[in-house]
């Protein structure tokens, strides 16, 4: 088995693949991709979309973070997700998929809106909507977390596909960073099911292993500044 991961440690989507590889104990070669520069022709041959992560497994290229991570868990039996083939496994996988779909589809899009808007009222509104999604839609799905999804004592695919976004959220609201309203995060911390789960996720070795908060925040601020400048030019 030969694995090469084309990645950026600043990217939450690529972070997913790092978590999966760490949890599965798989050796791999890491090739960093600088997302601040136009993609070089050699990388566009690997992934014409120019996105990260991309993974070369033996002589096959696999792209898109959820597909890469799920592919890795499907290679052999593991603790992240039940191996397919039984009704029980199918049900557990469906529950994991629903949790991830809810977070990415309903919650993460609101975080993106908070980060990119310059209007204070809109920022506060989107942050409050995010809190509501956590409280009403996601926290109930964590009622049996022990401490991880579905009553698991070990990380699952649910965490692999959401942890990189969760850990960044808590960074965004820190004093001195303040990319996400602190008041909204204070409300989130009071949602018991969610906060117990989030604390366990953010303390887990495979989640924090490549996460360098200072670098991530600096990279995000550069990206936001570049986007704001581009928007201003269009006016």
C-alpha positions as CSV (number, residue, x, y, z in Angstrom):
1,X,0.0,0.0,0.0
2,X,1.4,3.4,-1.0
3,X,-0.4,6.6,0.0
4,X,0.6,10.2,-1.0
5,X,-1.5,13.0,0.4
6,X,-1.5,16.4,-1.4
7,X,-2.6,18.8,1.3
8,X,-2.5,22.1,3.0
9,X,-2.4,22.1,6.8
10,X,-4.3,25.4,6.9
11,X,-7.3,23.9,5.1
12,X,-10.1,22.4,7.2
13,X,-11.2,20.1,4.4
14,X,-7.7,18.7,4.0
15,X,-7.5,18.4,7.8
16,X,-10.2,15.7,7.5
17,X,-7.9,13.4,5.6
18,X,-5.1,13.9,8.2
19,X,-7.4,12.9,11.0
20,X,-8.6,9.7,9.1
21,X,-5.0,8.7,8.3
22,X,-3.9,9.2,11.9
23,X,-6.8,7.3,13.4
24,X,-6.2,4.4,11.0
25,X,-2.5,4.3,11.6
26,X,-1.7,4.5,7.9
27,X,1.7,5.7,6.7
28,X,1.7,8.3,4.0
29,X,3.9,10.8,2.2
30,X,2.7,14.4,2.6
31,X,3.1,16.8,-0.3
32,X,2.2,20.4,0.7
33,X,0.2,22.6,-1.7
34,X,0.5,26.4,-1.3
35,X,-3.1,27.6,-1.6
36,X,-2.0,31.2,-1.8
37,X,-0.5,30.7,-5.2
38,X,-2.0,29.6,-8.6
39,X,-1.8,25.8,-8.8
40,X,1.2,24.5,-10.7
41,X,0.5,22.5,-13.9
42,X,1.8,19.3,-12.3
43,X,-0.8,19.5,-9.6
44,X,-3.6,20.3,-12.0
45,X,-2.7,17.0,-13.7
46,X,-3.4,15.3,-10.4
47,X,-6.5,17.2,-9.6
48,X,-7.9,19.5,-12.4
49,X,-10.0,21.3,-9.8
50,X,-6.9,22.4,-8.0
51,X,-8.4,21.7,-4.6
52,X,-7.0,19.8,-1.6
53,X,-6.9,17.2,-0.4
54,X,-6.0,14.8,-3.2
55,X,-4.7,11.4,-2.4
56,X,-2.7,8.9,-4.5
57,X,-3.5,5.4,-3.4
58,X,-1.1,3.1,-5.2
59,X,-1.6,4.4,-8.7
60,X,-5.1,5.8,-8.3
61,X,-6.0,9.4,-7.6
62,X,-8.9,10.1,-5.2
63,X,-10.2,13.6,-4.6
64,X,-12.6,15.5,-2.3
65,X,-12.1,15.3,1.5
66,X,-15.2,13.3,2.4
67,X,-14.6,10.8,-0.4
68,X,-10.9,10.4,0.6
69,X,-11.8,9.9,4.2
70,X,-14.6,7.5,3.6
71,X,-12.4,5.5,1.1
72,X,-9.8,5.0,3.8
73,X,-12.4,3.7,6.3
74,X,-13.7,1.3,3.7
75,X,-10.3,-0.4,3.2
76,X,-10.6,-2.6,6.2
77,X,-12.6,-3.0,9.5
78,X,-11.9,-0.2,11.9
79,X,-13.3,1.8,14.8
80,X,-14.3,4.8,12.8
81,X,-17.3,3.3,11.1
82,X,-18.9,-0.1,11.0
83,X,-17.8,-2.2,8.0
84,X,-20.8,-2.5,5.5
85,X,-22.7,-5.6,5.1
86,X,-25.3,-5.8,7.9
87,X,-28.4,-3.8,8.7
88,X,-26.9,-2.7,11.9
89,X,-23.8,-1.3,10.1
90,X,-26.0,0.4,7.5
91,X,-28.1,2.1,10.2
92,X,-25.0,3.4,12.1
93,X,-23.5,4.6,8.9
94,X,-26.7,6.4,8.0
95,X,-26.8,8.1,11.4
96,X,-23.2,9.3,11.0
97,X,-24.0,10.5,7.5
98,X,-27.0,12.5,8.8
99,X,-25.0,14.1,11.5
100,X,-22.3,15.2,9.1
101,X,-24.7,16.4,6.5
102,X,-26.5,18.5,9.1
103,X,-23.3,20.1,10.4
104,X,-21.9,20.8,6.9
105,X,-25.1,21.7,5.3
106,X,-26.9,23.6,8.0
107,X,-24.2,24.9,10.4
108,X,-20.9,25.4,8.5
109,X,-22.5,27.5,5.8
110,X,-23.5,30.0,8.6
111,X,-20.0,30.1,9.9
112,X,-18.8,31.0,6.4
113,X,-21.3,33.8,6.3
114,X,-20.2,35.1,9.7
115,X,-16.6,35.2,8.5
116,X,-17.2,36.8,5.2
117,X,-19.8,39.5,6.0
118,X,-18.7,43.0,7.1
119,X,-22.1,44.0,8.3
120,X,-22.3,43.7,12.1
121,X,-26.0,43.0,12.2
122,X,-25.8,40.2,9.6
123,X,-22.8,38.7,11.4
124,X,-24.7,38.6,14.7
125,X,-27.8,37.2,13.0
126,X,-25.9,34.4,11.3
127,X,-24.0,33.6,14.5
128,X,-27.3,33.3,16.3
129,X,-28.7,31.0,13.6
130,X,-25.6,28.8,14.0
131,X,-26.3,28.5,17.7
132,X,-29.9,27.5,17.0
133,X,-28.7,24.7,14.6
134,X,-26.3,23.4,17.3
135,X,-29.0,23.6,19.9
136,X,-32.0,22.2,18.0
137,X,-30.6,20.0,15.4
138,X,-27.1,18.7,16.4
139,X,-27.1,18.5,20.2
140,X,-30.0,16.1,20.2
141,X,-28.0,13.8,18.0
142,X,-25.2,13.7,20.6
143,X,-27.4,12.7,23.5
144,X,-25.7,9.2,23.7
145,X,-22.2,10.4,23.0
146,X,-19.6,8.7,25.3
147,X,-17.8,10.9,24.6
148,X,-18.0,10.5,20.8
149,X,-20.8,10.0,18.4
150,X,-23.2,7.1,18.8
151,X,-22.0,6.1,22.2
152,X,-18.5,5.4,21.0
153,X,-15.4,5.7,23.3
154,X,-13.3,6.2,20.3
155,X,-13.4,8.7,17.5
156,X,-15.8,7.9,14.6
157,X,-16.2,9.1,11.1
158,X,-18.7,11.7,12.4
159,X,-15.8,13.4,14.1
160,X,-13.3,12.8,11.3
161,X,-15.6,14.8,9.0
162,X,-16.6,17.6,11.4
163,X,-13.7,18.1,13.9
164,X,-11.6,20.3,11.8
165,X,-14.4,22.8,11.5
166,X,-15.4,22.6,15.2
167,X,-11.8,23.3,16.5
168,X,-11.5,26.3,14.2
169,X,-14.8,27.7,15.4
170,X,-13.6,27.9,19.0
171,X,-10.4,29.6,17.7
172,X,-12.3,32.2,15.8
173,X,-14.1,33.5,18.9
174,X,-11.0,33.9,21.1
175,X,-10.0,37.3,22.4
176,X,-7.7,39.0,20.0
177,X,-9.0,37.0,17.1
178,X,-12.7,37.7,17.3
179,X,-13.8,36.5,13.8
180,X,-16.9,34.9,15.4
181,X,-18.9,36.7,18.1
182,X,-17.9,35.6,21.6
183,X,-21.5,36.0,22.8
184,X,-22.6,33.3,20.4
185,X,-19.9,31.0,21.5
186,X,-20.8,31.6,25.2
187,X,-24.3,30.4,24.4
188,X,-22.9,27.3,22.6
189,X,-20.8,26.4,25.6
190,X,-24.0,26.1,27.7
191,X,-25.5,23.4,25.3
192,X,-24.4,20.4,27.4
193,X,-24.6,17.6,24.9
194,X,-22.7,19.6,22.3
195,X,-20.0,21.0,24.7
196,X,-19.1,17.7,26.2
197,X,-18.6,16.3,22.8
198,X,-16.8,19.3,21.5
199,X,-14.4,19.3,24.4
200,X,-13.5,15.6,23.8
201,X,-13.1,16.3,20.0
202,X,-10.8,19.3,20.5
203,X,-8.6,17.4,23.0
204,X,-8.1,14.3,20.7
205,X,-4.6,13.7,19.5
206,X,-5.5,13.0,15.9
207,X,-7.5,16.3,15.7
208,X,-4.9,18.6,17.3
209,X,-1.9,16.8,15.7
210,X,-1.5,19.1,12.7
211,X,-3.5,22.0,14.0
212,X,-1.5,25.2,14.5
213,X,-3.9,27.9,15.5
214,X,-1.7,30.8,14.8
215,X,-0.9,29.7,11.3
216,X,-4.5,28.8,10.6
217,X,-5.8,32.2,11.8
218,X,-3.1,34.1,9.9
219,X,-4.0,32.2,6.7
220,X,-7.7,32.8,7.1
221,X,-7.2,36.5,7.7
222,X,-5.1,36.8,4.5
223,X,-7.8,35.0,2.6
224,X,-10.5,37.2,4.0
225,X,-8.5,40.4,3.2
226,X,-7.9,39.2,-0.3
227,X,-11.6,38.5,-0.8
228,X,-12.6,41.8,0.6
229,X,-10.2,43.6,-1.7
230,X,-11.5,41.7,-4.7
231,X,-15.1,42.6,-3.8
232,X,-14.1,46.3,-3.4
233,X,-12.6,46.3,-6.9
234,X,-15.8,45.2,-8.4
235,X,-17.8,48.1,-6.9
